[in-house]
Amino acid sequence: MRPAKPVIIVHGGAGDWPSELHKRGLNGVRVAADRGFRTLSRGDSALDAVQVAVVAMEDNTVFNAGRGSSLNLVGDIETDAALMDGKTLQGAGIALLRDIKNPIKAARIVFDRTNHVLIAGVAARDIALANGLVKADLRVRKRVKAWRKGIRNLRGNRFPYLSGTSAEIIEHFLAKPSDTVGALGLDRDGNLAAACSTGGVSQASGKNWRQCDTRRRSLRGQQIGGSDSTGIGEQAMRLVISKAACDLMRRGNALSAATMTIRHATKTLGLGTGLLTLDRNGRYGVAHNTRHLCWAARTADASAEKMSGTRVKS
């Protein structure tokens, strides 16, 4: 069997990216894609490559993952991360993790060294520290400033407590690049993998008690393709959006699957979602109904980094 051509595609989150952050965001996803592709080029696995790419974004404070994550209502940072291997359909994640520099590395420990699918809270922190991960203060100035603004708004009753995907939450999300980072990879053996990490939807409005998107949104479809969503997690869960995209790749390519899935999401639940797809032939797709989706891709023949893909409007 001929070796597959390695491919990696990464994203730094959907939403409305302010123009002053475009350069930093695009540089960040470019670096992540480059590091992931170098890993693939050495013959390492897709799983290793997507982890490397996500680590690069967790270390970059322009993104809401790892160091630079948003704060919850009480001023704490709790992160989530997950990864999945398309060859074995094994996946693992962590949730509500505190004080660990690279949450995706904690998820990989759960993947490699336990039989669990998800470990959360104190147990997630304990297993990370027991396996030598670096403890760190994840707060950065811009996130603390946003949290303080949110507290003032809440005390002034400008933003009452809301749940779900109310119009107010959607409006706030679309105004800020505040969500997941993620990566999809295809290695020389034709295996797919995905990884994602998040500090949770921004809490600058003080709308939500929980910090983290504990819903992991990376899915493999029996080596048919991979998908990773970004945006409002409740929408992704209700539509099982990554599975829907993978199912469409049974009879179509990655771009058509991404576009059709986002079109359906827009008609059904409205705005708030972005999607990366990668099929087993190495073709990728980027679609979203937010204003921006910061992403980059690398193959042996081409590279790209952009602030938008196929945009589906309401």
N, C-alpha and C positions, 0 to 999 in steps of 0.2 A: 504494500500500500504506500502510495506517495505521501510524504510528509505534508501536513497542512501548512499554510502560510500564517504565521502568527499575526494576531490582531489584538489591539486593546483599545477600548473606548472608555472615557471617564467623564464624570460630571461633577460640578461644584455646587449644584442646587438650582432650583427653579424659583421664579419670582420676578420682581422688578428690580434689577440691578442698577443702582445709581451710576451715572456715567463716570463719576470719579473713581469707581471701583472696577471698571471694565478691564483696564490694563492689568491690575493686580490679579483679578480673577482669571483672566485668560493666561497670564503667565503661570499661575498656580496649576491650572489643569494641564498646561503644556508640560510643565516639569513632571507632574504625576504620570502623564501618558508616556513621556520619554523614559522614566525610570521603570515603569512597568514593561515597556517594550524591550528595554535592554535585558530585563530578566527573562523574557520569552526568547530573545535572540540567543541567550546562552544555553537554551535547551531546557530551562526550568519549567515547572508546571504553570498552567494558567492560574491555579490557586495561589501559588507564590507571587505571581505577577500582580494580581488584583490586590493582594495584601500590600505589596510594596507601593502601589499607586495610592491606595487609601492612606497609608502612613504618611506619604508626602503631603496629602491634603489635611490630615489631622495636625500636622506640624506647622501649617500655614494659617495664620490667624484671620485671614480674609474669609475663611470658610467656617461654617457653624458645625464643627466637629473637632474632637480632641481639644487642644489648646485654642481657645477662641469660641468655645461653645456658649450658647445663651444661658442665662440664669433663670431659675424658676421663681415662683412668687415669693418664696422666703429667702431668696438670694443664694441658693445652692446651685451647683452644677451636677447634673446626672446625665450620663451619656449612654448611648446604645450602639451596638455594632453587630454585624453578622456576616457570615460568608457561606458559600455553598459550592459544592463540587458537582459538576454535571455528570461525570463518569459514574460516580457511586450514588448520586442523589443524597449524599450526606451533607448536612448543614448544621451550623451551631451559631449561637449568639449570646450576647450579654445585654443586660438592661439595668438601668438605674445605677450605673457604675460611677463611683466617685474617686477623684484624686489620682487617676491613672492616665499617664500621658498619651498612650496610644490604645484606645479601646479595641481597635481591630485585632491587636495582638492578643488581647484577653479572649476575644472570640475564637481566635485560632487555637489557643490553649484548650478551650472547651472542646473544640473540634478534634484536636489531636489526642487529648489525654483523658477524656471522659466519654461516657455514653449518653450524655445529656444533649438536648437540643437547645435549651435556654437556661441560663443561670442569671439571677438578678440580685440587686441590692448588696447587702453585706457579704453574702456568699460569693458574689462575682468579684468583689474587691479582695476578699481573702485569697481566692484561687489565683488572682493576678499577682498579688504580692508574694505568695508562696512560690510562684514560678519565676520570680526575679524581675518582674516588670517595674518600670520606673514610676515612682510616685511624683506628682507634680501639682502645682497650683495652676488650674486651667483658666483662671479669670484673666481677661484683658480689659483695658480701659473702656473700649467702645461698648462692650457688652454690659459692663457695670453701669455706665452712663444710661444705656437703654433701660436697664432694670430700674434705676432710680426714677426715670421719667415715668415708667409704668406704675410704680408705687404712688407717685404724686397723682397720676390720673385716676387710679383706683380710689384713693382717699378722697378725691374730689368728686367721686361718683360719675366721672366721665365715661368710665368703662365698667359696667357691672359684670359680675361673674357670668360667663357664658360657657356653654358646652357644645360639643358636636361641631358641625360645620355651618354655623350661623353666618348670615351675610356679613356681620361685623368681623368675624374671625377671617373669613375669606378676603375681605377688603384689606385687613391688616396684613395678612400673609402676602398678598399680591404686591404690596408696597415695599417689601423687603426681601432680600435674598437670605432666607433664614432656615434652610432645610438641610437635607441629607447631602453627603458626598457619596459617590459610588463608582464602581468600575466593573466592566465585563471583559473577559479575556478568552482568547482561543489559542491553544498552544500547538506545537509541531505534531503532537499525537492526535490532534483533532478534538481534544477535550476542552470543554467550556467551564468557566467558573465565574462567580460574581462575589462582590463584597460591597458593603455599605456601612456608613458610620454617621452618627448624628448627635447633635446637642439638643435636638427638639425644636419645634416651631417656636419662633421668637416670642418672648414673653413681654415685650416692651409695652404692650397694651394692658398687661396685668389681667388677662382674660382667663388664664388657665392655671390650675394648681399643678398639674403634672408637667414636668420638663420634657420628657422624652417620648419620642416615637417608638414605643415598644413593639410596634408592628413592623416586622421585617419584611422587606418588599423585593427580595431577589429570588428568582425562581428559574429552575432549569427544566426543560421539557424533554427528558429522555434523549439528550444530545441533539434535539431538534433545534434548539436555540436558547438564548438567555435573555432575560429582561430585568431591568432595574428601574423602579419608579422613584420620583421625587416630587415633593409637594405636600398636599394635605393628606395625611395618612389615612384618615377616616374614609376618604373617597377611594383610595387604593384598596382598602380592605373590603369595602362594600361591593366593589366591582371585581374583586380578585384580579386586579389589573395585570399583574405580571403573568399569571397563568393564561389569562385571555390572550395576551400578546404571543406567548409561546405556542398556544393552540393554533393561532393564525399562521404561524411559520411552518405548520405542517403542509400547507398548500400555497404559501407565498413567501416573499422575501422579507428581510428584517424591516426595511423602510415601510413597505405597505402594511405590515403588521402593526408597527408603531403608530402610523397615521390613522389606520382604521380604529385602533383601540382608543386613541385620544379623541377621535371624532365621536365615538360612542360615549366616552366619559363626559365630554362637553354637553352632549344632548341630554344625558341622563342626570348628571349632578352639577353641571356648570363648570366654571373655571377653577384652576388650582392644581393642575397635574402636569408633570413632565415625564418622559419615558425614553430610556435607551433600550435598544434591542440589538442582538448580535446572533446571526444564524450560523448553522454548522458549516456553511460555505465561506464564512468570513465576511459576509456583507453586514453592514450595520445600519441602524436607523436612529434618528433623533426626532421626536415630535413632542409638542407641548401646547397647552392653551394659556399659559402665562405669558407675560411680556418677554421674558428672557429665559434662557436655559444655558448656563455656562458649561461648555463641554470641549473635549479634545479627543482626537483619535490618532492612532499610529498603525501603519502597516509597513511592509518592506518597501512599498512603492510610493506611498503618499502619506501626508500628514495634514491635519486640520485642527484649528481651534477657533471656536465661534461663540457668540453670545445668543445664538438662536439656531433652531433647526427648522423642521416643518411646523409652522405655527398654525394651529387650528383655532379659528375665532368662533365665538358664540353667534 
